[in-house]
């Protein structure tokens, strides 16, 4: 994966698809193929799970392994002052 830039015009499109593995959280074990036409993978993604109870938010940070492979690792959840869990 290339160095991230502030270029958001979509002109920085690679020629090879990226293989992305998710570790931890509800997406643990998921493998995603991001097509080159979609550009570089985002450095952080947010997964929101909605169900009968409160929403559950997990954030995943990308670590590049090679130019075309990376691992998204779930961030540890942090408690906030009121005892709830930070989103």
Secondary structure, 3 states (H helix, E strand, C coil): CCCCCCCCCCCCCCCCCEEEEEECHHHCCCEEEECHHHCCCCCEEEEEECCCCCCEEEEEEEEEEECCEEEEEECCCCECCCCCECC
